[in-house]
Amino acid sequence: MENELNNKDCRLYGSPYCAILNQKSCERCRICKLGAADQLKAAEDILHIAEALPEDGAEGIMNSASCALCRTRGREGAQPNEAVQFAQMDMGHLHPTAKVGDKLSGDYDRGTAMTVPVQLPVCESCRKKIGKRSYLPLALGCLIAIAGLALVSIEPVRAALTRYGRIIPFLVFLIFVFAGIIVECLVKRSLGRALDRTVNTRAKRISAIAPLIERGWFAIGEMNDGMPFIFTKKKLDSGILTGENQRELLNEIRSAGKAGIEALRRQGLEL
């Protein structure tokens, strides 16, 4: 199904600014629903993004056949595994016109305009290891707590404990809960250390996004234990920097510069 981009009233219609947004239809495009002034601001922000990006945007990253998360540094002859899916993350850049800490209002927030999705090719092994670190510690902690609840729910056990005080069964349950928390923390730390030896979960260790970081981009949502990746079988099919031919579109936007924004403004006045 071809893109249904048919709103000629949008200031970005038919332009490379529209094409780089890679929307399936005008109905789904947030920029298309803005007023004319905000649409021109959006075009300016797309120019800022283009100027801050590497020449081919993020296309080279998502089209790589090798896993971006396999850690091979320092291992002679080691090669990353073949990528079979994608790990999505968001990267941001300080907006040249927005002040840090400002409370922005209105339909178009320039404080969050410089945010782009990055799709990292990943192998099945890295995905499983990250998933194991994310879910196994919590599962073990919950299992221990549930075991404690089941134990004090057994009538003979509860009756025996109650002889020493009515609150004793509850205290025993709390001991299991605290034991579950301790086990969760220990297992999470252990798995985290093992994961760091084979998987690049921290943004500064992912060589694929090094060109972005060098240009002032930073990972959004990174925590002490790494990035909160979202894994998908397929690439994103809409959104800025999710389409093909990014190099040509970005070069066209950069070449036009501010004159391209002014052309959109004049074009709107002529309508």
HELIX and SHEET records of a PDB file:
HELIX    1   1 PRO A   16  LEU A   21  1                                   6    
HELIX    2   2 CYS A   26  ARG A   28  5                                   3    
HELIX    3   3 ILE A   31  LYS A   33  5                                   3    
HELIX    4   4 ALA A   36  ALA A   52  1                                  17    
HELIX    5   5 GLU A   59  MET A   62  1                                   4    
HELIX    6   6 ARG A  110  THR A  112  5                                   3    
HELIX    7   7 GLU A  124  SER A  153  1                                  30    
HELIX    8   8 GLU A  155  THR A  162  1                                   8    
HELIX    9   9 ILE A  168  THR A  198  1                                  31    
HELIX   10  10 ALA A  203  ARG A  205  5                                   3    
HELIX   11  11 SER A  207  ILE A  209  5                                   3    
HELIX   12  12 ALA A  210  GLU A  214  1                                   5    
HELIX   13  13 GLN A  246  GLU A  270  1                                  25    
SHEET    1   A 3 THR A 115  VAL A 122  0                                        
SHEET    2   A 3 GLN A  85  GLY A  92 -1                                        
SHEET    3   A 3 PHE A 218  ALA A 219 -1                                        
SHEET    1   B 3 THR A 115  VAL A 122  0                                        
SHEET    2   B 3 GLN A  85  GLY A  92 -1                                        
SHEET    3   B 3 ILE A 230  THR A 232 -1                                        
END                                                                             
